[in-house]
Amino acid sequence: MPEQSSLLEHTVGTLLMASGAGSLRHGRDQREAFAREDEMHAAVMNSLRAALDRWPLRSLAEQLLESRARSEVTWLRALMGKGAFP
C-alpha cells in the first residue's frame, strides 16, 4: 500500500507498516515508516502553501492539479525536490 499513487493509500500503508513494526519490536523499521509519513506531511504542507487555487493562470493551475491527481505521491515528492513531476 505505501507504494500506491494516492496519498490516502500511501498514508494507510505507511501507518500499517509502523504499527506492524511496533508490534514486532522492530524499532528501525518503525522509525523509517514514521520518517516516510513525516516526509509526506511536509510535502502536503508545502502543497497547501503553494495555494494552486489562487494562481492567476487558471489553465496552469488546472494542469498541475490534473498531474497531481494522476499520482499524488510522486507529485508531492517532486514538490519536495525528490524526483521529477509526472
Biopython code that builds the backbone (N, CA, C, O; Angstrom):
import numpy as np
from Bio.PDB.StructureBuilder import StructureBuilder

atoms = [
    (1, "MET", "N", (0.796, -1.211, 0.000)),
    (1, "MET", "CA", (0.000, 0.000, 0.000)),
    (1, "MET", "C", (0.840, 1.278, 0.000)),
    (1, "MET", "O", (0.444, 2.244, -0.653)),
    (2, "PRO", "N", (1.972, 1.334, 0.693)),
    (2, "PRO", "CA", (2.711, 2.597, 0.695)),
    (2, "PRO", "C", (3.290, 2.958, -0.668)),
    (2, "PRO", "O", (3.735, 4.089, -0.865)),
    (3, "GLU", "N", (3.293, 2.026, -1.606)),
    (3, "GLU", "CA", (3.810, 2.314, -2.946)),
    (3, "GLU", "C", (2.709, 2.750, -3.906)),
    (3, "GLU", "O", (2.988, 2.986, -5.081)),
    (4, "GLN", "N", (1.474, 2.862, -3.442)),
    (4, "GLN", "CA", (0.366, 3.282, -4.291)),
    (4, "GLN", "C", (0.485, 4.764, -4.621)),
    (4, "GLN", "O", (1.241, 5.498, -3.984)),
    (5, "SER", "N", (-0.272, 5.191, -5.622)),
    (5, "SER", "CA", (-0.126, 6.569, -6.081)),
    (5, "SER", "C", (-0.978, 7.581, -5.316)),
    (5, "SER", "O", (-0.694, 8.778, -5.366)),
    (6, "SER", "N", (-2.008, 7.131, -4.613)),
    (6, "SER", "CA", (-2.834, 8.104, -3.901)),
    (6, "SER", "C", (-2.286, 8.345, -2.499)),
    (6, "SER", "O", (-1.716, 7.449, -1.876)),
    (7, "LEU", "N", (-2.465, 9.540, -2.029)),
    (7, "LEU", "CA", (-1.974, 9.921, -0.706)),
    (7, "LEU", "C", (-2.651, 9.085, 0.384)),
    (7, "LEU", "O", (-2.001, 8.692, 1.353)),
    (8, "LEU", "N", (-3.936, 8.815, 0.236)),
    (8, "LEU", "CA", (-4.664, 8.026, 1.234)),
    (8, "LEU", "C", (-4.079, 6.625, 1.345)),
    (8, "LEU", "O", (-3.800, 6.160, 2.450)),
    (9, "GLU", "N", (-3.890, 5.947, 0.220)),
    (9, "GLU", "CA", (-3.339, 4.590, 0.249)),
    (9, "GLU", "C", (-1.914, 4.590, 0.811)),
    (9, "GLU", "O", (-1.545, 3.717, 1.597)),
    (10, "HIS", "N", (-1.137, 5.562, 0.402)),
    (10, "HIS", "CA", (0.238, 5.666, 0.895)),
    (10, "HIS", "C", (0.256, 5.859, 2.407)),
    (10, "HIS", "O", (1.025, 5.202, 3.109)),
    (11, "THR", "N", (-0.582, 6.749, 2.905)),
    (11, "THR", "CA", (-0.621, 7.040, 4.332)),
    (11, "THR", "C", (-1.081, 5.824, 5.132)),
    (11, "THR", "O", (-0.469, 5.478, 6.142)),
    (12, "VAL", "N", (-2.148, 5.181, 4.689)),
    (12, "VAL", "CA", (-2.644, 3.992, 5.399)),
    (12, "VAL", "C", (-1.583, 2.894, 5.389)),
    (12, "VAL", "O", (-1.345, 2.253, 6.412)),
    (13, "GLY", "N", (-0.951, 2.677, 4.247)),
    (13, "GLY", "CA", (0.094, 1.660, 4.155)),
    (13, "GLY", "C", (1.261, 1.948, 5.074)),
    (13, "GLY", "O", (1.776, 1.048, 5.737)),
    (14, "THR", "N", (1.673, 3.189, 5.114)),
    (14, "THR", "CA", (2.802, 3.567, 5.970)),
    (14, "THR", "C", (2.446, 3.393, 7.444)),
    (14, "THR", "O", (3.265, 2.922, 8.233)),
    (15, "LEU", "N", (1.231, 3.772, 7.811)),
    (15, "LEU", "CA", (0.809, 3.608, 9.206)),
    (15, "LEU", "C", (0.691, 2.132, 9.580)),
    (15, "LEU", "O", (1.011, 1.753, 10.707)),
    (16, "LEU", "N", (0.233, 1.293, 8.644)),
    (16, "LEU", "CA", (0.182, -0.151, 8.897)),
    (16, "LEU", "C", (1.598, -0.714, 9.083)),
    (16, "LEU", "O", (1.831, -1.566, 9.941)),
    (17, "MET", "N", (2.527, -0.230, 8.274)),
    (17, "MET", "CA", (3.918, -0.667, 8.409)),
    (17, "MET", "C", (4.471, -0.272, 9.781)),
    (17, "MET", "O", (5.143, -1.070, 10.434)),
    (18, "ALA", "N", (4.193, 0.938, 10.209)),
    (18, "ALA", "CA", (4.679, 1.412, 11.506)),
    (18, "ALA", "C", (4.056, 0.597, 12.641)),
    (18, "ALA", "O", (4.734, 0.237, 13.603)),
    (19, "SER", "N", (2.776, 0.316, 12.519)),
    (19, "SER", "CA", (2.088, -0.467, 13.546)),
    (19, "SER", "C", (2.647, -1.880, 13.623)),
    (19, "SER", "O", (2.906, -2.394, 14.711)),
    (20, "GLY", "N", (2.833, -2.509, 12.457)),
    (20, "GLY", "CA", (3.390, -3.859, 12.430)),
    (20, "GLY", "C", (4.800, -3.900, 12.985)),
    (20, "GLY", "O", (5.150, -4.804, 13.744)),
    (21, "ALA", "N", (5.608, -2.920, 12.606)),
    (21, "ALA", "CA", (6.985, -2.865, 13.111)),
    (21, "ALA", "C", (6.990, -2.667, 14.627)),
    (21, "ALA", "O", (7.827, -3.230, 15.332)),
    (22, "GLY", "N", (6.047, -1.863, 15.119)),
    (22, "GLY", "CA", (5.953, -1.665, 16.563)),
    (22, "GLY", "C", (5.550, -2.932, 17.291)),
    (22, "GLY", "O", (6.081, -3.249, 18.356)),
    (23, "SER", "N", (4.600, -3.658, 16.703)),
    (23, "SER", "CA", (4.161, -4.914, 17.315)),
    (23, "SER", "C", (5.281, -5.948, 17.345)),
    (23, "SER", "O", (5.383, -6.738, 18.283)),
    (24, "LEU", "N", (6.115, -5.936, 16.315)),
    (24, "LEU", "CA", (7.222, -6.889, 16.229)),
    (24, "LEU", "C", (8.492, -6.369, 16.907)),
    (24, "LEU", "O", (9.524, -7.040, 16.924)),
    (25, "ARG", "N", (8.394, -5.178, 17.457)),
    (25, "ARG", "CA", (9.524, -4.531, 18.140)),
    (25, "ARG", "C", (10.716, -4.318, 17.202)),
    (25, "ARG", "O", (11.870, -4.526, 17.577)),
    (26, "HIS", "N", (10.407, -3.902, 15.988)),
    (26, "HIS", "CA", (11.440, -3.551, 15.005)),
    (26, "HIS", "C", (11.527, -2.033, 14.967)),
    (26, "HIS", "O", (10.931, -1.380, 14.111)),
    (27, "GLY", "N", (12.273, -1.493, 15.902)),
    (27, "GLY", "CA", (12.351, -0.043, 16.068)),
    (27, "GLY", "C", (12.848, 0.684, 14.831)),
    (27, "GLY", "O", (12.326, 1.746, 14.491)),
    (28, "ARG", "N", (13.853, 0.132, 14.148)),
    (28, "ARG", "CA", (14.402, 0.804, 12.964)),
    (28, "ARG", "C", (13.350, 0.896, 11.858)),
    (28, "ARG", "O", (13.206, 1.937, 11.217)),
    (29, "ASP", "N", (12.616, -0.201, 11.638)),
    (29, "ASP", "CA", (11.576, -0.188, 10.611)),
    (29, "ASP", "C", (10.456, 0.784, 10.974)),
    (29, "ASP", "O", (9.903, 1.455, 10.103)),
    (30, "GLN", "N", (10.131, 0.854, 12.237)),
    (30, "GLN", "CA", (9.092, 1.766, 12.678)),
    (30, "GLN", "C", (9.528, 3.217, 12.474)),
    (30, "GLN", "O", (8.736, 4.050, 12.030)),
    (31, "ARG", "N", (10.788, 3.518, 12.798)),
    (31, "ARG", "CA", (11.298, 4.881, 12.589)),
    (31, "ARG", "C", (11.300, 5.238, 11.106)),
    (31, "ARG", "O", (10.996, 6.373, 10.740)),
    (32, "GLU", "N", (11.640, 4.276, 10.250)),
    (32, "GLU", "CA", (11.627, 4.523, 8.803)),
    (32, "GLU", "C", (10.210, 4.824, 8.319)),
    (32, "GLU", "O", (10.008, 5.724, 7.504)),
    (33, "ALA", "N", (9.238, 4.076, 8.816)),
    (33, "ALA", "CA", (7.848, 4.312, 8.421)),
    (33, "ALA", "C", (7.389, 5.695, 8.884)),
    (33, "ALA", "O", (6.729, 6.415, 8.135)),
    (34, "PHE", "N", (7.735, 6.060, 10.105)),
    (34, "PHE", "CA", (7.359, 7.390, 10.601)),
    (34, "PHE", "C", (8.060, 8.492, 9.810)),
    (34, "PHE", "O", (7.476, 9.549, 9.571)),
    (35, "ALA", "N", (9.303, 8.253, 9.406)),
    (35, "ALA", "CA", (10.034, 9.240, 8.599)),
    (35, "ALA", "C", (9.357, 9.428, 7.242)),
    (35, "ALA", "O", (9.259, 10.550, 6.745)),
    (36, "ARG", "N", (8.889, 8.329, 6.643)),
    (36, "ARG", "CA", (8.159, 8.422, 5.363)),
    (36, "ARG", "C", (6.883, 9.245, 5.534)),
    (36, "ARG", "O", (6.544, 10.075, 4.691)),
    (37, "GLU", "N", (6.196, 9.001, 6.627)),
    (37, "GLU", "CA", (4.954, 9.737, 6.872)),
    (37, "GLU", "C", (5.242, 11.214, 7.141)),
    (37, "GLU", "O", (4.496, 12.078, 6.683)),
    (38, "ASP", "N", (6.302, 11.510, 7.869)),
    (38, "ASP", "CA", (6.685, 12.897, 8.118)),
    (38, "ASP", "C", (7.035, 13.611, 6.811)),
    (38, "ASP", "O", (6.696, 14.779, 6.620)),
    (39, "GLU", "N", (7.719, 12.890, 5.911)),
    (39, "GLU", "CA", (8.078, 13.463, 4.612)),
    (39, "GLU", "C", (6.823, 13.823, 3.804)),
    (39, "GLU", "O", (6.754, 14.889, 3.192)),
    (40, "MET", "N", (5.838, 12.925, 3.810)),
    (40, "MET", "CA", (4.599, 13.202, 3.078)),
    (40, "MET", "C", (3.840, 14.356, 3.715)),
    (40, "MET", "O", (3.258, 15.182, 3.013)),
    (41, "HIS", "N", (3.845, 14.416, 5.046)),
    (41, "HIS", "CA", (3.158, 15.508, 5.733)),
    (41, "HIS", "C", (3.791, 16.851, 5.348)),
    (41, "HIS", "O", (3.079, 17.819, 5.080)),
    (42, "ALA", "N", (5.117, 16.907, 5.323)),
    (42, "ALA", "CA", (5.806, 18.135, 4.930)),
    (42, "ALA", "C", (5.485, 18.504, 3.487)),
    (42, "ALA", "O", (5.312, 19.680, 3.168)),
    (43, "ALA", "N", (5.404, 17.505, 2.620)),
    (43, "ALA", "CA", (5.071, 17.762, 1.214)),
    (43, "ALA", "C", (3.652, 18.304, 1.072)),
    (43, "ALA", "O", (3.410, 19.213, 0.279)),
    (44, "VAL", "N", (2.726, 17.754, 1.832)),
    (44, "VAL", "CA", (1.336, 18.243, 1.789)),
    (44, "VAL", "C", (1.276, 19.689, 2.273)),
    (44, "VAL", "O", (0.570, 20.514, 1.693)),
    (45, "MET", "N", (2.009, 19.990, 3.326)),
    (45, "MET", "CA", (2.014, 21.362, 3.838)),
    (45, "MET", "C", (2.587, 22.324, 2.795)),
    (45, "MET", "O", (2.064, 23.425, 2.623)),
    (46, "ASN", "N", (3.655, 21.923, 2.099)),
    (46, "ASN", "CA", (4.210, 22.757, 1.029)),
    (46, "ASN", "C", (3.219, 22.931, -0.101)),
    (46, "ASN", "O", (3.116, 24.012, -0.680)),
    (47, "SER", "N", (2.494, 21.883, -0.415)),
    (47, "SER", "CA", (1.485, 21.956, -1.469)),
    (47, "SER", "C", (0.385, 22.950, -1.095)),
    (47, "SER", "O", (-0.070, 23.731, -1.931)),
    (48, "LEU", "N", (-0.031, 22.912, 0.151)),
    (48, "LEU", "CA", (-1.062, 23.854, 0.602)),
    (48, "LEU", "C", (-0.554, 25.293, 0.551)),
    (48, "LEU", "O", (-1.303, 26.208, 0.207)),
    (49, "ARG", "N", (0.718, 25.489, 0.894)),
    (49, "ARG", "CA", (1.301, 26.833, 0.835)),
    (49, "ARG", "C", (1.357, 27.364, -0.597)),
    (49, "ARG", "O", (1.296, 28.575, -0.814)),
    (50, "ALA", "N", (1.472, 26.465, -1.569)),
    (50, "ALA", "CA", (1.521, 26.892, -2.980)),
    (50, "ALA", "C", (0.193, 27.483, -3.422)),
    (50, "ALA", "O", (0.150, 28.243, -4.390)),
    (51, "ALA", "N", (-0.888, 27.151, -2.734)),
    (51, "ALA", "CA", (-2.230, 27.709, -2.991)),
    (51, "ALA", "C", (-2.569, 27.717, -4.486)),
    (51, "ALA", "O", (-2.830, 28.771, -5.065)),
    (52, "LEU", "N", (-2.561, 26.542, -5.095)),
    (52, "LEU", "CA", (-2.820, 26.442, -6.531)),
    (52, "LEU", "C", (-4.164, 27.043, -6.946)),
    (52, "LEU", "O", (-4.313, 27.532, -8.065)),
    (53, "ASP", "N", (-5.128, 27.004, -6.046)),
    (53, "ASP", "CA", (-6.444, 27.559, -6.385)),
    (53, "ASP", "C", (-6.424, 29.083, -6.510)),
    (53, "ASP", "O", (-7.386, 29.670, -7.005)),
    (54, "ARG", "N", (-5.358, 29.720, -6.077)),
    (54, "ARG", "CA", (-5.257, 31.185, -6.172)),
    (54, "ARG", "C", (-4.343, 31.652, -7.293)),
    (54, "ARG", "O", (-4.155, 32.855, -7.472)),
    (55, "TRP", "N", (-3.777, 30.731, -8.043)),
    (55, "TRP", "CA", (-2.870, 31.112, -9.130)),
    (55, "TRP", "C", (-3.626, 31.911, -10.183)),
    (55, "TRP", "O", (-4.761, 31.571, -10.518)),
    (56, "PRO", "N", (-3.017, 32.961, -10.706)),
    (56, "PRO", "CA", (-3.721, 33.799, -11.684)),
    (56, "PRO", "C", (-3.952, 33.097, -13.026)),
    (56, "PRO", "O", (-4.933, 33.393, -13.708)),
    (57, "LEU", "N", (-3.089, 32.194, -13.406)),
    (57, "LEU", "CA", (-3.277, 31.469, -14.662)),
    (57, "LEU", "C", (-4.036, 30.178, -14.381)),
    (57, "LEU", "O", (-3.450, 29.154, -14.028)),
    (58, "ARG", "N", (-5.335, 30.250, -14.544)),
    (58, "ARG", "CA", (-6.199, 29.117, -14.215)),
    (58, "ARG", "C", (-5.811, 27.852, -14.986)),
    (58, "ARG", "O", (-5.866, 26.749, -14.441)),
    (59, "SER", "N", (-5.420, 28.012, -16.253)),
    (59, "SER", "CA", (-5.068, 26.842, -17.054)),
    (59, "SER", "C", (-3.837, 26.137, -16.491)),
    (59, "SER", "O", (-3.766, 24.908, -16.514)),
    (60, "LEU", "N", (-2.868, 26.897, -15.985)),
    (60, "LEU", "CA", (-1.678, 26.305, -15.392)),
    (60, "LEU", "C", (-2.036, 25.571, -14.100)),
    (60, "LEU", "O", (-1.556, 24.464, -13.855)),
    (61, "ALA", "N", (-2.866, 26.183, -13.291)),
    (61, "ALA", "CA", (-3.301, 25.546, -12.045)),
    (61, "ALA", "C", (-4.043, 24.249, -12.346)),
    (61, "ALA", "O", (-3.819, 23.241, -11.677)),
    (62, "GLU", "N", (-4.916, 24.262, -13.338)),
    (62, "GLU", "CA", (-5.662, 23.053, -13.705)),
    (62, "GLU", "C", (-4.727, 21.958, -14.194)),
    (62, "GLU", "O", (-4.908, 20.787, -13.860)),
    (63, "GLN", "N", (-3.732, 22.332, -14.979)),
    (63, "GLN", "CA", (-2.771, 21.353, -15.492)),
    (63, "GLN", "C", (-1.999, 20.710, -14.326)),
    (63, "GLN", "O", (-1.795, 19.496, -14.311)),
    (64, "LEU", "N", (-1.581, 21.512, -13.373)),
    (64, "LEU", "CA", (-0.857, 20.978, -12.218)),
    (64, "LEU", "C", (-1.746, 20.083, -11.360)),
    (64, "LEU", "O", (-1.303, 19.044, -10.871)),
    (65, "LEU", "N", (-2.993, 20.487, -11.182)),
    (65, "LEU", "CA", (-3.912, 19.677, -10.381)),
    (65, "LEU", "C", (-4.227, 18.348, -11.064)),
    (65, "LEU", "O", (-4.364, 17.326, -10.392)),
    (66, "GLU", "N", (-4.343, 18.352, -12.395)),
    (66, "GLU", "CA", (-4.554, 17.099, -13.128)),
    (66, "GLU", "C", (-3.362, 16.182, -12.952)),
    (66, "GLU", "O", (-3.527, 14.982, -12.732)),
    (67, "SER", "N", (-2.161, 16.735, -13.045)),
    (67, "SER", "CA", (-0.936, 15.959, -12.866)),
    (67, "SER", "C", (-0.893, 15.372, -11.456)),
    (67, "SER", "O", (-0.524, 14.212, -11.275)),
    (68, "ARG", "N", (-1.263, 16.158, -10.482)),
    (68, "ARG", "CA", (-1.262, 15.687, -9.095)),
    (68, "ARG", "C", (-2.274, 14.574, -8.895)),
    (68, "ARG", "O", (-2.004, 13.616, -8.172)),
    (69, "ALA", "N", (-3.434, 14.687, -9.524)),
    (69, "ALA", "CA", (-4.478, 13.680, -9.359)),
    (69, "ALA", "C", (-4.053, 12.316, -9.903)),
    (69, "ALA", "O", (-4.475, 11.284, -9.381)),
    (70, "ARG", "N", (-3.228, 12.303, -10.939)),
    (70, "ARG", "CA", (-2.777, 11.025, -11.513)),
    (70, "ARG", "C", (-1.846, 10.277, -10.576)),
    (70, "ARG", "O", (-1.874, 9.047, -10.527)),
    (71, "SER", "N", (-1.028, 10.995, -9.840)),
    (71, "SER", "CA", (-0.075, 10.358, -8.928)),
    (71, "SER", "C", (0.300, 11.336, -7.827)),
    (71, "SER", "O", (1.303, 12.045, -7.912)),
    (72, "GLU", "N", (-0.525, 11.356, -6.799)),
    (72, "GLU", "CA", (-0.312, 12.308, -5.703)),
    (72, "GLU", "C", (1.047, 12.164, -5.040)),
    (72, "GLU", "O", (1.736, 13.156, -4.806)),
    (73, "VAL", "N", (1.431, 10.945, -4.739)),
    (73, "VAL", "CA", (2.675, 10.717, -4.006)),
    (73, "VAL", "C", (3.879, 11.164, -4.836)),
    (73, "VAL", "O", (4.775, 11.829, -4.316)),
    (74, "THR", "N", (3.908, 10.801, -6.131)),
    (74, "THR", "CA", (5.010, 11.215, -6.997)),
    (74, "THR", "C", (5.056, 12.728, -7.106)),
    (74, "THR", "O", (6.133, 13.323, -7.060)),
    (75, "TRP", "N", (3.903, 13.352, -7.249)),
    (75, "TRP", "CA", (3.817, 14.806, -7.374)),
    (75, "TRP", "C", (4.319, 15.488, -6.109)),
    (75, "TRP", "O", (5.075, 16.458, -6.177)),
    (76, "LEU", "N", (3.896, 14.979, -4.953)),
    (76, "LEU", "CA", (4.317, 15.578, -3.686)),
    (76, "LEU", "C", (5.817, 15.402, -3.458)),
    (76, "LEU", "O", (6.481, 16.309, -2.957)),
    (77, "ARG", "N", (6.349, 14.238, -3.825)),
    (77, "ARG", "CA", (7.794, 14.035, -3.703)),
    (77, "ARG", "C", (8.550, 14.999, -4.621)),
    (77, "ARG", "O", (9.583, 15.546, -4.234)),
    (78, "ALA", "N", (8.039, 15.205, -5.828)),
    (78, "ALA", "CA", (8.678, 16.136, -6.763)),
    (78, "ALA", "C", (8.637, 17.552, -6.209)),
    (78, "ALA", "O", (9.594, 18.310, -6.366)),
    (79, "LEU", "N", (7.545, 17.909, -5.567)),
    (79, "LEU", "CA", (7.421, 19.234, -4.964)),
    (79, "LEU", "C", (8.491, 19.453, -3.888)),
    (79, "LEU", "O", (8.930, 20.579, -3.655)),
    (80, "MET", "N", (8.898, 18.371, -3.246)),
    (80, "MET", "CA", (9.930, 18.441, -2.216)),
    (80, "MET", "C", (11.334, 18.320, -2.812)),
    (80, "MET", "O", (12.323, 18.322, -2.079)),
    (81, "GLY", "N", (11.424, 18.214, -4.153)),
    (81, "GLY", "CA", (12.725, 18.113, -4.803)),
    (81, "GLY", "C", (13.302, 16.714, -4.808)),
    (81, "GLY", "O", (14.512, 16.548, -4.961)),
    (82, "LYS", "N", (12.462, 15.704, -4.645)),
    (82, "LYS", "CA", (12.939, 14.316, -4.584)),
    (82, "LYS", "C", (12.451, 13.515, -5.786)),
    (82, "LYS", "O", (12.003, 12.378, -5.642)),
    (83, "GLY", "N", (12.538, 14.101, -6.945)),
    (83, "GLY", "CA", (12.119, 13.420, -8.170)),
    (83, "GLY", "C", (11.549, 14.404, -9.161)),
    (83, "GLY", "O", (11.509, 15.609, -8.914)),
    (84, "ALA", "N", (11.110, 13.875, -10.284)),
    (84, "ALA", "CA", (10.533, 14.710, -11.333)),
    (84, "ALA", "C", (9.012, 14.707, -11.249)),
    (84, "ALA", "O", (8.401, 13.740, -10.793)),
    (85, "PHE", "N", (8.421, 15.796, -11.692)),
    (85, "PHE", "CA", (6.970, 15.862, -11.762)),
    (85, "PHE", "C", (6.462, 14.913, -12.839)),
    (85, "PHE", "O", (7.080, 14.791, -13.897)),
    (86, "PRO", "N", (5.345, 14.240, -12.583)),
    (86, "PRO", "CA", (4.804, 13.313, -13.585)),
    (86, "PRO", "C", (4.255, 14.041, -14.801)),
    (86, "PRO", "O", (3.766, 13.404, -15.734)),
]
sb = StructureBuilder()
sb.init_structure("model")
sb.init_model(0)
sb.init_chain("A")
sb.init_seg("    ")
for serial, (resi, resn, name, xyz) in enumerate(atoms, 1):
    if name == "N":
        sb.init_residue(resn, " ", resi, " ")
    sb.init_atom(name, np.array(xyz, "f"), 0.0, 1.0, " ", f" {name:<3s}", serial, name[0])
structure = sb.get_structure()
